[in-house]
Amino acid sequence: MKVAIIGQGYVGLTISAFAGEFFEVIGFDNNQKIVYQLNSGISHIEGVESSVLQRWIKAGRYKATTSGSDIEDVDLVVIAVPTPLTKDRQPDLTYIDAACKTIGENVKKPVLVINESTSFPGTLRNYIKPAIEKYSKSPVEHLYAISPERVDPGRGDYNQKNTPRLYAGLTSEASERTRGFYSRFCDELLEVSSPEVAEAAKLFENTFRQVNIALVNEFAQIAHSLGISVYETLDAANTKPYGFMKFTPSAGVGGHCIPVDPTYLAAVAEEHGAPATFIRRANEVNLEMSKYVVDRVQADNEGTLQGKSVLVVGVAYKPNVADVRETSSELVIEHLRNRGAVVSWHDDVVGTWHGESSAPLSGADIAVVVTKHDAVSERDILASAPYVFDTTGKVKGAKGL
Ligand SMILES: NC(=O)c1ccc[n+]([C@@H]2O[C@H](COP(=O)([O-])OP(=O)(O)OC[C@H]3O[C@@H](n4cnc5c(N)ncnc54)[C@H](O)[C@@H]3O)[C@@H](O)[C@H]2O)c1
């Protein structure tokens, strides 16, 4: 079977690497540089080993391409393109639309189209299917299914194989074939009654994290105002063997999914006249956390940051990855600079970001730890400045939330 995977980023390349063991995979991406790199056997995604890619290339089971004609004779297409927010924070389906155009214009015979991109309930039925049909030059009866991606990049214990996979087709034949595809490389497959349930489940999973992170971020502020340790309090609450799940406070919430996906749920809720006030407020609390952190740092430093050299330690959105998408460091740095601080950042995992390079971990007046990679020691962080504010709870002896 020949499989086209549209989008060769975190999700698409990960699927390609797993599927390459069983199928001939065409990795379609509109980024020429990424395609060139992939065809040279170099992976740009953490968790996808270049050696695996090289093995599939050598066996003739993987090829990256920017050319639509390479996917015209495939049997199955997976969509794995970005679903970000527009400037006014609304769902942006332009990438999905472009993927549908590629499929519609190039795939001539009936195939199974599976969407893995995260989007609101109804996207497969009301958006993807009509868009592909619109772009098809002659009428083709494709099958359609959704199987939302749940992968957590950089995670060691759960991966594509052992994370249970939800799926649903628009028809029972689509469901059956979707199961057949994923069962080759996923241990557990769970069919739900409609694509809308699968789409909503993915959004709700990430919304659950978003609101709980907001709750603990708010609680960190309450605990500080009461003069008690937020960490000790959370550890104490976590001794309850049921009904509690521990989340930890931070400078906000970063990453590709948690700051974005809940807004997809809120948007579709509001479109249907249902309130999403809780989701909207959680988003605000998380975004405001960076200001709270900078307020605390300023208060501890004679009430001014003017002219002080501040080193932000860790700019990736989470430990041990180089991903800076939606990172809360962005807002922390913005608040610090707006208050006259001279800001540099240290993150050798990220290396370069916004045209700036990672600065040495030393010599600052103030250090603010936003993300602590395992490779950076507590001792080095504490030695980098006379005042260290830690938002991660991992640097003992520093000031913190
Ligand atoms: N990264 C994650 O951890 C994760 C987890 C679960 C779900 N998701 C969802 O999966 C989807 C993809 O996310 P990602 O993290 O893989 O994104 P990504 O930015 O890492 O990769 C997307 C890739 O798609 C390519 N692309 C963009 N438009 C294209 C087009 N029209 N045709 C072909 N290629 C195109 C880009 O060049 C890029 O290589 C999103 O909906 C996201 O929300 C991501």
The ligand as an ORCA input file, in Angstrom:
! r2SCAN-3c Opt
* xyz 0 1
  N       3.169     18.794     17.684
  C       2.380     18.169     18.501
  O       2.783     17.836     19.582
  C       0.976     17.803     18.119
  C       0.307     16.854     18.896
  C      -0.971     16.500     18.561
  C      -1.602     17.129     17.497
  N      -0.948     18.066     16.761
  C      -1.647     18.674     15.622
  O      -1.135     18.113     14.420
  C      -1.160     19.093     13.381
  C       0.224     19.265     12.820
  O       1.060     19.766     13.834
  P       2.636     19.638     13.798
  O       3.081     19.855     15.184
  O       3.026     18.420     13.082
  O       3.005     20.909     12.905
  P       4.441     21.287     12.305
  O       4.444     22.756     12.161
  O       5.521     20.605     13.058
  O       4.437     20.611     10.867
  C       3.543     20.956      9.873
  C       4.209     20.693      8.532
  O       3.238     20.921      7.521
  C       3.851     21.591      6.442
  N       2.817     22.248      5.690
  C       2.150     23.387      5.933
  N       1.228     23.606      5.000
  C       1.302     22.567      4.132
  C       0.614     22.234      2.958
  N      -0.362     22.994      2.491
  N       0.970     21.125      2.297
  C       1.975     20.340      2.757
  N       2.664     20.596      3.886
  C       2.311     21.717      4.556
  C       4.857     22.518      7.098
  O       5.881     22.886      6.196
  C       5.372     21.646      8.245
  O       6.509     20.896      7.857
  C      -1.747     20.339     14.001
  O      -3.134     20.340     13.794
  C      -1.464     20.159     15.468
  O      -2.351     20.869     16.292
  C       0.330     18.404     17.045
*
